[in-house]
Amino acid sequence: MITTEMIPMYVKIITGVFAIVNTVYGIVGYFQPLHTFENSTEGVDLKAKGARYAAYEYSSRNVAMGIGMLIAAAVGSPLAIVLVMTVRTLVEIQSIFINIGLKKFNEGLITALVFLAVEGFIIAKMFI
């Protein structure tokens, strides 16, 4: 693994951008839980506590990952960056499997594949 001084600036920037996107996406979920559910007009009732709590849990997960990524980018520890990117990578892999399982080949799948490629590149860069 490379040392802290050897981390390219673009790695920190990409990690920071991912951190901001995760955090903002999570915060938006607190105020608009409807965006959490795809096709929410097909029966998801946000007046029910269960659906609302699920949306809040999803949002809190994104905020927590975003803050963790922001700290990792600010500290600049290669191990911290690898760990937070690995967590994001696992989320992307899960999203890919869910989309394939539901036979949905849409922007969600494409976004997950693109993010997975970028995260994989960052992880690999920490070892090269």
C-alpha positions in Angstrom: 0.0 0.0 0.0 1.2 3.5 -0.8 2.1 6.0 1.9 0.0 9.0 2.8 2.4 11.4 1.0 2.1 9.5 -2.2 -1.7 9.7 -2.6 -2.5 11.6 -5.8 -4.6 14.7 -5.2 -7.3 13.4 -7.7 -7.9 10.4 -5.4 -8.7 12.7 -2.5 -10.9 14.9 -4.8 -12.9 11.9 -6.1 -13.3 10.5 -2.6 -14.5 14.0 -1.5 -17.0 14.2 -4.4 -18.4 10.8 -3.5 -18.6 11.9 0.1 -20.5 15.0 -0.8 -22.9 13.2 -3.1 -23.6 10.5 -0.5 -24.2 13.1 2.2 -26.5 15.3 0.1 -28.4 12.3 -1.2 -28.9 11.2 2.4 -30.0 14.6 3.6 -32.5 15.0 0.8 -34.0 11.6 1.8 -34.9 13.0 5.2 -36.9 15.8 3.6 -38.2 13.9 0.6 -38.5 10.2 1.6 -40.5 9.6 -1.5 -37.3 9.6 -3.6 -36.1 6.5 -1.8 -38.7 4.3 -3.4 -38.7 3.7 -7.1 -42.2 3.9 -8.6 -43.5 5.1 -5.2 -46.9 5.9 -6.9 -47.5 2.1 -7.1 -48.5 1.5 -3.5 -45.8 2.8 -1.1 -47.7 4.9 1.5 -45.4 7.2 3.3 -48.1 7.9 5.9 -47.3 4.4 7.2 -44.5 4.4 9.8 -42.7 1.4 8.3 -42.1 3.0 4.9 -41.1 6.3 6.4 -38.6 4.6 8.8 -37.2 2.6 5.9 -36.6 5.7 4.0 -35.0 7.4 7.0 -32.7 4.4 7.6 -31.6 4.4 4.0 -30.9 8.2 4.2 -29.0 7.8 7.5 -26.8 5.1 5.9 -25.9 7.4 3.1 -25.2 10.4 5.4 -23.0 8.1 7.6 -21.1 6.8 4.6 -20.7 10.3 3.2 -19.3 11.7 6.4 -16.9 8.7 6.7 -15.7 9.3 3.2 -15.2 13.0 3.9 -13.1 12.2 6.9 -11.1 9.7 5.0 -10.5 12.2 2.2 -9.5 14.9 4.6 -7.2 12.7 6.7 -5.7 11.2 3.6 -4.9 7.8 5.0 -4.6 5.2 2.2 -6.2 2.6 4.5 -9.1 4.8 5.4 -9.8 5.6 1.7 -9.6 1.9 0.8 -12.0 1.0 3.6 -14.6 3.6 2.8 -14.4 2.8 -1.0 -14.7 -0.9 -0.2 -18.0 -0.2 1.7 -19.2 1.9 -1.3 -18.1 -0.9 -3.7 -20.2 -3.4 -1.7 -23.2 -1.2 -1.9 -22.7 -0.8 -5.7 -22.4 -4.6 -6.1 -25.6 -5.1 -4.1 -27.4 -2.5 -6.4 -26.2 -4.3 -9.5 -27.4 -7.7 -8.2 -30.8 -6.2 -7.3 -31.2 -4.6 -10.7 -30.2 -7.8 -12.5 -32.5 -9.8 -10.2 -35.4 -7.5 -11.0 -34.5 -7.5 -14.7 -34.2 -3.8 -14.6 -31.6 -2.5 -17.0 -32.0 1.2 -16.4 -30.1 4.2 -15.2 -29.8 2.7 -11.7 -27.8 -0.2 -13.1 -25.7 2.0 -15.3 -24.9 4.4 -12.4 -23.9 1.5 -10.1 -21.6 0.1 -12.8 -20.0 3.5 -13.4 -19.5 4.1 -9.7 -18.2 0.6 -9.2 -15.6 1.2 -11.9 -14.5 4.5 -10.3 -14.4 3.0 -6.8 -12.4 0.0 -8.1 -9.9 2.3 -9.7 -9.4 4.3 -6.5 -9.0 1.1 -4.5 -6.5 -0.3 -7.0 -4.6 3.1 -7.1 -4.0 2.7 -3.3 -2.0 -0.5 -3.9 -0.1 0.5 -7.0 
